[in-house]
């Protein structure tokens, strides 16, 4: 798999140094990558219409479109892209939380903080491309785990629900929870696990998914769900 990366910063010298360091870090770990670099967010957005980027390295402060504005627009068509913000200003970090950034890297500490971020993103990409094998009708099928939006327990069956299908398996939710928690699935109700990647919002009674489907949430789980969601979206 070739990892498609976009790097955007309006300072040319810093951009070239950042691209060089990213390439070195990925190559040392044996990963094949393709890097597109941009001096402004508009050019990155034009490219993102043609290239399904896996990772974005974005300077938060840029003339024209800021990194936060670029992230907002890219997320519309590429909701699972991993975003790493590069910044000189810690106060801008909080403005960007709603776009679920994977990491923040401070420019003065680039050499210290970049290796950890890249190692974490490599592990995430590996997890995002893991498959789960289900058996039904005397045949088997592999489902990419990140394509599963939520898991529902109904009577004595478990349903793995993707955007297009439901796959029924024989198991129990307690066992499935232990298997899938490491992949970012959160127990929101006695009968449901939800993939954090698809959570759009949470209120007192339900979880609203990106496609506007709704899953019930237990009141006593509400705070725990919110805490786990924050951990997963921060990549921890």
VENURFEN-V459086 format. One record per residue. N is the residue number from 1. RES is the residue in one letter. PHI is phi in radians with two decimals (none if undefined). Layout:
[[N	RES	PHI] [N	RES	PHI]]
This chain:
[[1	X	none] [2	X	-1.63] [3	X	-1.46] [4	X	-1.58] [5	X	-2.14] [6	X	-2.06] [7	X	-2.19] [8	X	-2.35] [9	X	-2.73] [10	X	-1.44] [11	X	-1.68] [12	X	-1.04] [13	X	-1.12] [14	X	-1.11] [15	X	-1.03] [16	X	-1.11] [17	X	-1.16] [18	X	-1.09] [19	X	-1.04] [20	X	-1.08] [21	X	-1.19] [22	X	-1.08] [23	X	-1.04] [24	X	-1.09] [25	X	-1.10] [26	X	-1.18] [27	X	-1.12] [28	X	-1.08] [29	X	-1.70] [30	X	1.32] [31	X	-1.80] [32	X	-1.56] [33	X	-2.34] [34	X	-2.30] [35	X	-1.90] [36	X	-1.92] [37	X	-1.94] [38	X	-2.45] [39	X	-1.64] [40	X	-2.59] [41	X	-1.17] [42	X	-1.08] [43	X	-1.15] [44	X	-1.10] [45	X	-1.08] [46	X	-1.08] [47	X	-1.23] [48	X	-1.17] [49	X	-1.23] [50	X	-1.93] [51	X	-2.04] [52	X	-1.41] [53	X	-1.10] [54	X	-1.56] [55	X	-2.42] [56	X	-2.06] [57	X	-1.84] [58	X	-2.16] [59	X	-1.23] [60	X	-1.18] [61	X	-1.69] [62	X	-2.50] [63	X	-1.16] [64	X	1.34] [65	X	-1.51] [66	X	-1.35] [67	X	-1.06] [68	X	-1.15] [69	X	-1.16] [70	X	-1.12] [71	X	-1.03] [72	X	-1.04] [73	X	-1.26] [74	X	-1.18] [75	X	-1.03] [76	X	-1.09] [77	X	-1.76] [78	X	-2.39] [79	X	-1.15] [80	X	-1.85] [81	X	-1.11] [82	X	-1.56] [83	X	-1.94] [84	X	-2.06] [85	X	-1.54] [86	X	-1.92] [87	X	-2.64] [88	X	-1.72] [89	X	-2.11] [90	X	-1.13] [91	X	-1.21] [92	X	-1.45] [93	X	-1.00] [94	X	-1.18] [95	X	-1.17] [96	X	-1.67] [97	X	-1.01] [98	X	-1.11] [99	X	-1.67] [100	X	0.88] [101	X	-1.16] [102	X	-1.40] [103	X	-2.67] [104	X	-2.09] [105	X	-2.15] [106	X	-1.51] [107	X	-0.96] [108	X	-1.13] [109	X	-1.99] [110	X	-1.00] [111	X	-1.14] [112	X	-1.43] [113	X	-1.68] [114	X	-1.13] [115	X	-1.00] [116	X	-1.12] [117	X	-1.11] [118	X	-1.23] [119	X	-1.06] [120	X	-1.16] [121	X	-1.22] [122	X	-1.10] [123	X	-1.12] [124	X	-1.14] [125	X	-1.08] [126	X	-1.07] [127	X	-1.14] [128	X	-1.20] [129	X	-2.05] [130	X	-1.58] [131	X	-2.13] [132	X	-2.03] [133	X	-1.64] [134	X	-2.04] [135	X	-2.00] [136	X	-2.78] [137	X	0.88] [138	X	1.07] [139	X	-2.48] [140	X	-2.13] [141	X	-2.51] [142	X	-1.73] [143	X	-1.99] [144	X	-1.16] [145	X	-1.04] [146	X	-1.24] [147	X	-1.45] [148	X	-1.42] [149	X	-1.38] [150	X	-2.73] [151	X	-2.16] [152	X	-2.10] [153	X	-1.77] [154	X	-2.41] [155	X	0.99] [156	X	-1.93] [157	X	-2.10] [158	X	-2.02] [159	X	-2.04] [160	X	-1.62] [161	X	-1.86] [162	X	-1.73] [163	X	-1.15] [164	X	-1.94] [165	X	-2.51] [166	X	-2.16] [167	X	-1.98] [168	X	-1.62] [169	X	-2.34] [170	X	-1.66] [171	X	-2.97] [172	X	-2.35] [173	X	-1.17] [174	X	-1.09] [175	X	-1.16] [176	X	-1.10] [177	X	-1.04] [178	X	-1.11] [179	X	-1.25] [180	X	-1.75] [181	X	-1.03] [182	X	-1.13] [183	X	-1.67] [184	X	1.68] [185	X	-1.68] [186	X	-2.04] [187	X	-1.32] [188	X	-1.87] [189	X	-2.82] [190	X	-1.04] [191	X	-1.99] [192	X	-2.49] [193	X	-2.05] [194	X	-2.16] [195	X	-1.29] [196	X	-1.00] [197	X	-1.11] [198	X	-1.79] [199	X	-1.38] [200	X	-1.60] [201	X	-2.79] [202	X	-2.33] [203	X	-2.13] [204	X	-1.22] [205	X	-2.13] [206	X	-2.69] [207	X	-1.85] [208	X	-1.76] [209	X	-1.56] [210	X	-1.03] [211	X	-1.57] [212	X	1.36] [213	X	-1.09] [214	X	-2.20] [215	X	-2.19] [216	X	-1.17] [217	X	-2.21] [218	X	-1.35] [219	X	-1.03] [220	X	-1.27] [221	X	-1.65] [222	X	-0.95] [223	X	-1.17] [224	X	-1.11] [225	X	-1.07] [226	X	-1.08] [227	X	-1.13] [228	X	-1.15] [229	X	-1.06] [230	X	-1.09] [231	X	-1.12] [232	X	-1.15] [233	X	-1.23] [234	X	-1.53] [235	X	1.38] [236	X	-1.98]]
